[in-house]
Amino acid sequence: MKEKLSPEIYAAYVQILREELVPAMGCTEPIALAYAAALARQELGCVPQMVTVAVSANIMKNVKSVVVPHTGGLRGIEAAVAAGAVAGNADRELEVLADITAEDLSGIADCRSHTPITVTAADSGFLLDIDIRMAGGGHTARVRLVGGHTNVVRVEKDGQIRLDRPCSEEQTAKTTDRSLLSVESIITFADQLEPEDVREVLQRQIAYNTAIAEEGVKGQDGANIGRILLQAYGDDVHNRAKAMAAAGSDARMNGCELPVVINSGSGNQGLTASLPVIVYAEQMQVDQAQLYRALTVSNLVTIHIKTGIGKLSAFCGAVAAGVGAGAGVCYLHGGRYDEISHTIVNAIAMDSGIICDGAKASCAAKIASAVEAGLLGMQMQAHGTQFYSGDGIVTKGVENNIRNIGALAREGMRETDRTIIRMMTETHC
């Protein structure tokens, strides 16, 4: 009989899911800007008369092209800051803009047009760095986020420090140790899972992410990748799994005002890790407990891979989530450690070259490709074939492959990231 996880490890895995699978409305980078702006306005005590924003290059990359929800179609750093400063509710964190009303739109547009909002590049070297300074009503305020979309490390008012925490790209002190994750233990955890322990977090993921995917299918959002997949290739389960994940991104990247449940700081990763598993579970008519177990595998494999990569990089995060989805679907089909390990390695071998060139409409197409790699990786092992150590970057052992992907993203793709950002910032429309 397979050894069970200790109660401490079991509890840690449940807590990791609770920490990572949280709701967000809109792309998480502009929403993080809006959150920081709302916190700064809260300290300031009034709508600012002047704002200075220093952001890391990866924030610029991911804010440039997406619509900020509840702004009437506005895009960019200034729009996100204005929305947060005028009408954001900081208590709702990554749903900071959810309470904006039609009456707020004129104030947001006025702030965007008439309040000086100066954007500069942060020189800290952190990949995720947002530093907002405001002035107005005879006061000043400052809020800084580093390393995480809601990880506040500095708060000041009138030069007086209200909060000062160490800046780090590593996991923050309030999060559970991600190094506890391994593929083998994730599968053991899923097998012994008590559904009630994750019902709230996973049922919310199912409801939120399905709703926005359905909106993307019927809407006219972005490049309509999800709808095109269904129209061009039909409604079989394989294609529908890709299409629903892509449709959710279609809607989200183009300002849909429905929330998603994110994974590893990204809504697109949350959609990719969950929707293919949900589609397959529905087709296979599995019970709710089995769906929860498969979603647990998908989500935790995604988190495990993304921990080594980091929240922002030149490596497309949807690839990690597509690998997770393949692992989750494999679990639904009865796969366990050997089958899921081969699925992960096969999928990593296929799509690990996809770059992240910012959040925008084409993310939906990358999601479809990532899900395809995950599902093909599963089918390869089911048909008795696999990629072997020495096939390109593939090495022996699933954990070694996951470590290699982390090193590739963090170290090998640094110059790629700089080149992507330079191309994007030098592009003139």
C-alpha positions as CSV (number, residue, x, y, z in Angstrom):
1,M,0.0,0.0,0.0
2,K,1.3,3.4,-0.9
3,E,2.5,5.5,2.0
4,K,0.2,8.4,2.9
5,L,1.4,11.9,3.2
6,S,2.0,13.1,6.7
7,P,-0.7,15.4,8.2
8,E,1.7,18.3,8.0
9,I,2.4,17.8,4.3
10,Y,-1.2,17.2,3.5
11,A,-2.2,20.4,5.3
12,A,0.5,22.3,3.5
13,Y,-0.7,21.2,0.1
14,V,-4.3,22.3,0.9
15,Q,-2.9,25.6,2.0
16,I,-0.9,26.1,-1.2
17,L,-4.1,25.6,-3.2
18,R,-5.8,28.2,-1.0
19,E,-2.9,30.7,-1.5
20,E,-2.6,30.3,-5.2
21,L,-6.2,29.8,-6.5
22,V,-7.6,33.2,-5.7
23,P,-10.0,35.3,-7.7
24,A,-8.9,38.2,-9.9
25,M,-10.7,40.5,-12.3
26,G,-8.6,41.4,-15.3
27,C,-5.0,40.7,-16.2
28,T,-3.1,40.5,-13.0
29,E,-0.3,43.0,-13.9
30,P,-2.6,46.0,-14.5
31,I,-4.7,44.8,-11.6
32,A,-1.6,44.8,-9.4
33,L,-1.0,48.4,-10.5
34,A,-4.6,49.3,-9.7
35,Y,-4.3,47.7,-6.3
36,A,-1.1,49.6,-5.4
37,A,-2.8,52.8,-6.6
38,A,-5.9,52.2,-4.5
39,L,-3.7,51.5,-1.4
40,A,-1.7,54.7,-2.1
41,R,-4.9,56.8,-2.5
42,Q,-6.2,55.2,0.8
43,E,-3.0,56.5,2.5
44,L,-3.2,59.9,0.8
45,G,-6.8,60.4,1.7
46,C,-7.9,61.9,-1.6
47,V,-7.7,61.5,-5.4
48,P,-4.1,62.4,-6.3
49,Q,-3.1,65.5,-8.1
50,M,0.2,64.0,-9.3
51,V,1.4,60.4,-9.6
52,T,4.8,58.9,-10.3
53,V,5.0,55.2,-11.1
54,A,8.2,53.1,-11.3
55,V,7.7,49.7,-12.7
56,S,9.9,46.8,-13.8
57,A,10.2,45.9,-17.5
58,N,8.1,42.8,-17.2
59,I,5.2,44.9,-15.7
60,M,5.4,47.2,-18.7
61,K,5.4,44.1,-21.0
62,N,2.3,42.7,-19.5
63,V,0.3,45.9,-19.1
64,K,0.9,47.4,-22.6
65,S,-1.8,45.7,-24.6
66,V,-4.6,44.5,-22.4
67,V,-7.9,46.2,-21.6
68,V,-8.3,47.2,-18.0
69,P,-11.8,46.1,-16.9
70,H,-14.4,48.6,-15.8
71,T,-12.6,51.5,-17.6
72,G,-14.6,51.7,-20.8
73,G,-11.9,50.0,-22.9
74,L,-8.8,51.9,-21.6
75,R,-5.4,50.2,-21.8
76,G,-2.0,50.7,-20.3
77,I,-0.2,51.6,-17.1
78,E,-1.8,55.1,-16.8
79,A,-5.3,53.6,-17.2
80,A,-4.7,51.0,-14.5
81,V,-3.3,53.5,-12.1
82,A,-6.1,56.0,-12.7
83,A,-8.8,53.4,-12.2
84,G,-7.2,52.2,-8.9
85,A,-6.6,55.8,-7.7
86,V,-10.2,57.0,-8.4
87,A,-12.4,54.1,-7.7
88,G,-10.4,51.0,-6.6
89,N,-11.4,49.1,-3.5
90,A,-8.0,47.9,-2.0
91,D,-9.8,45.6,0.4
92,R,-10.7,43.4,-2.6
93,E,-7.0,43.0,-3.6
94,L,-7.0,41.4,-7.1
95,E,-10.7,42.2,-7.5
96,V,-9.8,45.8,-6.8
97,L,-11.8,47.2,-9.7
98,A,-14.9,45.0,-9.3
99,D,-17.0,47.7,-7.5
100,I,-16.5,50.4,-10.1
101,T,-19.8,51.8,-11.4
102,A,-20.8,53.7,-14.6
103,E,-20.7,56.9,-12.5
104,D,-17.0,56.3,-11.8
105,L,-16.0,56.2,-15.5
106,S,-15.9,59.9,-16.0
107,G,-13.7,60.4,-13.0
108,I,-11.3,57.7,-14.2
109,A,-11.2,59.3,-17.7
110,D,-10.6,62.7,-16.2
111,C,-7.8,61.4,-14.0
112,R,-6.3,59.6,-17.0
113,S,-6.4,62.7,-19.1
114,H,-5.6,65.5,-16.7
115,T,-3.7,64.2,-13.7
116,P,0.1,64.0,-14.4
117,I,1.0,60.3,-14.3
118,T,4.7,59.8,-14.9
119,V,5.9,56.3,-15.7
120,T,9.6,55.4,-15.3
121,A,11.5,52.2,-15.3
122,A,12.4,50.6,-11.9
123,D,16.1,50.0,-11.6
124,S,15.9,47.4,-8.8
125,G,16.4,44.4,-11.0
126,F,13.3,42.7,-9.6
127,L,11.1,41.1,-12.3
128,L,7.9,42.2,-10.5
129,D,8.3,45.7,-9.0
130,I,5.7,48.4,-8.7
131,D,6.4,51.7,-6.8
132,I,3.7,54.3,-6.8
133,R,4.1,57.8,-5.3
134,M,1.2,60.2,-5.1
135,A,0.7,63.8,-4.0
136,G,-2.5,65.7,-3.3
137,G,-4.4,67.6,-0.7
138,G,-1.1,68.7,0.9
139,H,0.0,65.2,1.5
140,T,2.2,62.5,-0.1
141,A,1.9,58.7,-0.1
142,R,3.9,55.8,-1.4
143,V,3.2,52.1,-1.9
144,R,5.6,49.5,-3.3
145,L,4.9,45.9,-4.4
146,V,7.8,43.4,-5.0
147,G,7.8,39.8,-6.0
148,G,4.1,39.2,-5.9
149,H,1.0,40.9,-7.2
150,T,-0.3,41.8,-3.7
151,N,3.0,41.6,-1.9
152,V,3.3,45.0,-0.3
153,V,6.8,45.8,1.0
154,R,6.6,49.6,1.6
155,V,3.9,52.0,2.7
156,E,4.6,55.7,3.5
157,K,2.6,58.8,4.2
158,D,4.2,62.2,4.3
159,G,7.6,60.6,4.5
160,Q,6.6,58.5,7.6
161,I,7.1,54.7,7.1
162,R,3.9,52.8,7.8
163,L,5.2,49.4,6.6
164,D,8.7,48.2,5.7
165,R,9.4,44.6,4.7
166,P,12.4,43.0,3.0
167,C,12.2,43.0,-0.8
168,S,12.6,39.6,-2.4
169,E,11.7,37.7,-5.6
170,E,11.5,34.6,-3.5
171,Q,8.3,33.4,-1.9
172,T,7.1,35.8,0.8
173,A,7.1,34.9,4.5
174,K,3.3,34.5,4.5
175,T,3.3,31.7,1.9
176,T,3.7,28.0,2.4
177,D,7.0,26.4,1.3
178,R,6.6,25.4,-2.3
179,S,9.7,23.2,-2.1
180,L,7.5,20.6,-0.5
181,L,5.9,19.9,-3.9
182,S,6.9,16.9,-6.0
183,V,5.1,15.0,-8.7
184,E,5.0,11.8,-6.7
185,S,3.6,13.6,-3.6
186,I,1.1,15.6,-5.6
187,I,-0.4,12.3,-6.9
188,T,-0.4,10.8,-3.4
189,F,-2.1,13.9,-2.1
190,A,-4.8,13.7,-4.8
191,D,-5.4,10.0,-4.1
192,Q,-6.0,10.6,-0.4
193,L,-7.8,13.9,-0.8
194,E,-10.9,14.6,1.3
195,P,-13.0,16.6,-1.1
196,E,-14.4,18.8,1.6
197,D,-10.9,20.1,2.3
198,V,-10.7,21.8,-1.2
199,R,-14.4,22.1,-2.1
200,E,-14.6,25.9,-1.6
201,V,-11.5,26.8,-3.6
202,L,-12.0,24.3,-6.4
203,Q,-15.7,24.8,-6.8
204,R,-15.0,28.6,-7.2
205,Q,-12.4,27.8,-9.8
206,I,-14.9,25.6,-11.7
207,A,-17.7,28.2,-11.6
208,Y,-15.6,31.3,-12.3
209,N,-13.4,29.9,-15.1
210,T,-16.3,28.1,-16.8
211,A,-18.4,31.3,-16.8
212,I,-15.7,33.4,-18.5
213,A,-14.9,30.7,-21.0
214,E,-18.6,30.5,-22.0
215,E,-18.6,34.3,-22.4
216,G,-15.5,34.1,-24.6
217,V,-17.1,31.5,-26.9
218,K,-20.2,33.5,-27.5
219,G,-18.6,37.0,-27.6
220,Q,-16.5,39.0,-29.9
221,D,-13.4,39.1,-27.8
222,G,-9.8,39.5,-29.1
223,A,-8.9,37.2,-31.9
224,N,-11.8,34.8,-31.0
225,I,-9.5,31.8,-30.8
226,G,-11.8,29.7,-28.8
227,R,-14.8,30.2,-31.1
228,I,-12.7,29.7,-34.2
229,L,-11.4,26.3,-32.8
230,L,-14.9,25.1,-32.3
231,Q,-16.1,26.3,-35.7
232,A,-13.1,25.0,-37.6
233,Y,-12.4,21.7,-35.8
234,G,-15.7,20.6,-34.2
235,D,-16.9,19.8,-30.7
236,D,-15.1,16.7,-29.8
237,V,-13.6,16.6,-26.3
238,H,-10.0,17.1,-27.3
239,N,-10.8,20.3,-29.3
240,R,-13.3,21.6,-26.8
241,A,-10.7,21.3,-24.0
242,K,-8.4,23.6,-26.0
243,A,-11.2,25.9,-27.2
244,M,-12.7,26.6,-23.7
245,A,-9.3,27.5,-22.2
246,A,-8.6,29.8,-25.2
247,A,-12.0,31.4,-25.0
248,G,-11.5,32.3,-21.4
249,S,-8.4,34.1,-22.4
250,D,-10.1,35.7,-25.3
251,A,-12.6,37.3,-22.9
252,R,-10.1,38.1,-20.1
253,M,-7.4,39.8,-22.3
254,N,-10.0,42.1,-23.8
255,G,-11.5,43.5,-20.6
256,C,-14.3,41.1,-19.7
257,E,-15.6,42.1,-16.3
258,L,-16.0,38.5,-15.0
259,P,-13.5,37.2,-12.5
260,V,-11.2,34.2,-12.9
261,V,-9.5,32.0,-10.4
262,I,-5.8,32.4,-11.1
263,N,-2.9,30.0,-10.7
264,S,0.6,31.2,-9.8
265,G,-0.4,34.8,-10.2
266,S,-1.9,34.4,-13.6
267,G,-5.5,34.2,-14.8
268,N,-4.4,32.6,-18.1
269,Q,-2.6,29.9,-16.2
270,G,-5.6,29.4,-14.0
271,L,-7.8,29.0,-17.1
272,T,-5.3,26.6,-18.8
273,A,-4.8,24.4,-15.7
274,S,-8.5,24.1,-15.0
275,L,-10.8,24.2,-18.1
276,P,-9.4,21.2,-20.0
277,V,-9.7,19.0,-16.9
278,I,-13.3,20.3,-16.4
279,V,-14.2,19.5,-20.0
280,Y,-12.8,16.0,-19.9
281,A,-14.4,15.3,-16.5
282,E,-17.8,16.3,-17.9
283,Q,-17.3,14.1,-21.0
284,M,-16.3,11.2,-18.9
285,Q,-19.1,11.7,-16.4
286,V,-16.8,11.3,-13.4
287,D,-18.1,12.2,-10.0
288,Q,-17.3,15.5,-8.2
289,A,-14.6,13.9,-6.0
290,Q,-12.7,12.6,-9.0
291,L,-12.9,16.0,-10.7
292,Y,-11.5,17.7,-7.6
293,R,-8.7,15.1,-7.5
294,A,-7.8,15.7,-11.1
295,L,-7.9,19.5,-10.7
296,T,-5.7,19.2,-7.7
297,V,-3.1,17.3,-9.8
298,S,-3.3,19.9,-12.6
299,N,-3.1,22.9,-10.3
300,L,-0.3,21.6,-8.1
301,V,1.8,20.4,-11.1
302,T,1.4,23.9,-12.6
303,I,2.4,25.5,-9.3
304,H,5.4,23.1,-9.0
305,I,6.7,24.0,-12.4
306,K,6.0,27.7,-12.0
307,T,7.8,27.9,-8.7
308,G,11.1,27.2,-10.5
309,I,10.3,29.6,-13.3
310,G,9.1,32.5,-11.3
311,K,5.9,34.6,-11.7
312,L,7.3,36.7,-14.6
313,S,9.8,35.7,-17.2
314,A,10.4,35.2,-21.0
315,F,8.9,31.7,-20.6
316,C,5.2,31.6,-21.4
317,G,3.4,30.5,-18.2
318,A,0.6,28.9,-20.2
319,V,3.1,26.2,-21.2
320,A,3.5,25.2,-17.5
321,A,-0.3,25.2,-17.1
322,G,-0.8,23.1,-20.3
323,V,1.6,20.6,-18.8
324,G,-0.5,20.6,-15.6
325,A,-3.7,20.2,-17.6
326,G,-2.2,17.2,-19.4
327,A,-1.3,15.7,-16.0
328,G,-4.8,16.3,-14.7
329,V,-6.5,14.7,-17.7
330,C,-4.1,11.7,-17.4
331,Y,-5.2,11.3,-13.8
332,L,-8.8,11.2,-14.9
333,H,-7.9,8.4,-17.3
334,G,-6.4,6.4,-14.4
335,G,-2.8,7.4,-14.9
336,R,-0.6,7.7,-11.8
337,Y,3.1,8.4,-11.2
338,D,4.6,6.7,-14.2
339,E,2.0,7.8,-16.7
340,I,1.8,11.3,-15.4
341,S,5.6,11.7,-15.2
342,H,5.9,10.7,-18.9
343,T,3.0,13.1,-19.8
344,I,4.8,15.9,-18.1
345,V,8.2,15.2,-19.7
346,N,6.7,14.8,-23.1
347,A,4.7,18.0,-22.9
348,I,7.7,19.9,-21.6
349,A,9.8,18.7,-24.5
350,M,7.2,20.0,-27.0
351,D,6.3,23.5,-26.0
352,S,9.1,24.9,-23.8
353,G,10.3,27.3,-26.4
354,I,7.2,29.5,-26.4
355,I,8.1,33.0,-25.3
356,C,6.1,35.4,-23.2
357,D,5.8,38.7,-25.1
358,G,3.3,40.3,-22.8
359,A,-0.4,39.8,-22.1
360,K,-2.6,40.3,-25.1
361,A,-5.0,38.7,-27.5
362,S,-2.6,36.1,-28.9
363,C,-2.2,34.6,-25.4
364,A,-5.4,32.6,-26.2
365,A,-3.6,30.9,-29.2
366,K,-0.6,30.1,-27.0
367,I,-3.0,28.5,-24.5
368,A,-4.5,26.3,-27.2
369,S,-1.0,25.2,-28.2
370,A,0.0,24.5,-24.6
371,V,-3.1,22.4,-24.0
372,E,-2.4,20.5,-27.2
373,A,1.1,19.7,-25.9
374,G,-0.3,18.5,-22.6
375,L,-2.9,16.3,-24.2
376,L,-0.5,15.0,-26.9
377,G,2.0,14.2,-24.1
378,M,-0.6,12.1,-22.4
379,Q,-1.5,10.3,-25.7
380,M,2.1,9.5,-26.4
381,Q,2.6,7.7,-23.1
382,A,-0.8,5.9,-23.6
383,H,0.5,4.6,-26.9
384,G,3.8,3.5,-25.5
385,T,6.1,6.2,-26.8
386,Q,8.0,9.0,-25.1
387,F,10.9,11.4,-25.4
388,Y,14.1,10.1,-23.8
389,S,17.0,11.7,-22.0
390,G,19.2,13.3,-24.6
391,D,16.3,14.4,-26.9
392,G,17.1,18.0,-26.8
393,I,16.7,19.4,-23.3
394,V,15.0,16.3,-22.0
395,T,16.8,14.6,-19.2
396,K,16.2,11.5,-17.0
397,G,13.6,11.9,-14.3
398,V,10.5,14.2,-14.1
399,E,11.8,16.3,-11.3
400,N,15.1,16.9,-13.1
401,N,13.1,18.1,-16.2
402,I,11.1,20.5,-14.0
403,R,14.3,21.9,-12.5
404,N,15.8,22.3,-15.9
405,I,12.8,24.2,-17.2
406,G,13.1,26.5,-14.2
407,A,16.8,27.1,-14.9
408,L,16.0,27.7,-18.6
409,A,13.4,30.4,-17.8
410,R,15.3,32.1,-14.9
411,E,18.8,32.0,-16.3
412,G,18.9,31.0,-20.0
413,M,16.1,33.4,-21.1
414,R,17.2,36.6,-19.4
415,E,18.6,38.1,-22.5
416,T,15.6,36.8,-24.5
417,D,13.4,38.7,-22.0
418,R,15.4,41.9,-22.5
419,T,15.3,41.6,-26.2
420,I,11.5,41.0,-26.2
421,I,11.0,44.1,-23.9
422,R,13.2,46.2,-26.1
423,M,11.2,45.2,-29.2
424,M,7.9,45.9,-27.6
425,T,8.9,49.3,-26.2
426,E,10.4,50.3,-29.5
427,T,7.3,49.3,-31.5
428,H,5.4,52.3,-32.8
429,C,1.8,51.7,-33.9
